[in-house]
Amino acid sequence: MAPRFLLNLIPKKEAKEGQVPVLTALKGLTWIQWAMVFSGWLSWTCDAMDFFNTNAVTLTLLFRSTGAVIFGILSDRYGRKWPLVVNLLICCALQVGSSFCNTYRQFLGVRSLFGVAMGGIWGLSIATALENVPVETRGLLSGVLQQGYAAGYLLSAIVSLTIVPHSKHSWRVQFWTVACLSFSAACLRAALPESALFLRAKEAKKDQREVSESKTKIFFRETGAMLRAHWMLCIYAVLLMTGFNFLSHGSQDLYPTYIQNDKLLSSKLATKATIIGALAGFISQYAGRRLTMISFSIPLWILPSTFSGLAAGAFFIQVGVQGAWGVIPIFLNELSPPAFRATFPGVAYQLGNMISASSARIEAAGGDHLRTIVNGKDVPDYAKVQGILIGVVAAFVVLVVLFGPENHGSHFESHRVAFEEGAGQGNAVDDEGTKRKTSRSNSVLQVEGKKTSGKMCIDKSCVLITANI
């Protein structure tokens, strides 16, 4: 008999009851649902692209937690739409502002403010996308959404390699490009409707005859109740995100420097290797939590000295890292107290980011003490430093995931929002949510030997499904 903690890794059968095949659910998505997913992906892509435009990595990471708290609270209190639109417009303004800085002190000041704005994007965009699609599609779409990070990485590297060297405005072009994308993402989200669960909750409040206390007072009271009930879950989520962010930043932030200093490749070839590594993110959503791939990729990553060998190593390390990260959006949204799915995942993610902001400094300090000789030149041994760091962090992540909780297949779209009474309790399901969940369980009419059809409803959006039984 396998240990219980291993058996718990397998989703329970009852969690899958009433669900339709993934491809069938994907075919049933409306254009608005697809637009919601694309909006979330584009928002996160813009965020990541700007992050990789600059070397002020540590400073930006330190301020992101503040933004996650501010914009997460606004989103859980007032809805998904306008907090994300405002967040993107602030990012756009600060991206333009970054391009007009004339001193390094000015640049650091603007990037600090951008860190606050950047901190809100991930939690809001992921919550918006996942709560508006069927449960069956959330695992796959979680991987697609998270790869906006890889897409931003890729776009930043492409602009740096192809446009910046040929422009008289030099590095400023990178910020103008991402500012245009951020503005486009804000316009797209403004054109789309509010998430249906917030529309439902606001309508329910209007229909109440009795004058109740303000929604803001209810929100803060339920927030306190949530923290008292789920404080251990909050700590677990921060530990998990600390490991994952060390895994990500430890394998990426100093990689171009490592290629140039240890392998003596040109900056142009270093950028190309970075692009190839980022491309792995687009196919890694099928990899799940296969962190064992990292142990196989580290030797290929740190041993070669040729461009092709280093590019292959970058590819496989990012298959492992981004494959594992692809699960995080849906994992945290299912684990989160349902009424706080912008604040809880966003703050956990950004606190992990803040702690892992030291990864580049740790690797740089390690390189000062661990040295090697390359072509007669004494250089930092970043290969050994990064290999040790990634190995330790990967082991930590595996242990945290292995012994942690999971809420696979959660119908969080059926729960009350944060300004409704009882929302701080994880089991606060409203009447309409119960009806929707029941209608989903009966979405396909099973009549043996006949072609049948039925409705699959997500909030107020219903699509017709036809199946051969």
Salt bridges, closest charged atoms under 4 A:
ASP50 OD1 - ARG111 NH2 2.27
ASP76 OD1 - ARG80 NH1 3.00
GLU131 OE2 - ARG80 NE 3.11
GLU131 OE1 - ARG341 NH2 2.72
GLU136 OE1 - ARG440 NH2 2.89
GLU213 OE2 - ARG221 NH2 2.92
ASP253 OD2 - HIS249 ND1 3.10
ASP378 OD2 - ARG371 NE 3.24
GLU413 OE1 - ARG138 NH2 2.79
GLU413 OE2 - HIS411 ND1 3.24
GLU421 OE2 - ARG221 NH2 2.75
ASP430 OD2 - ARG200 NH2 2.75
GLU432 OE2 - LYS435 NZ 3.65
ASP459 OD1 - ARG436 NE 3.45
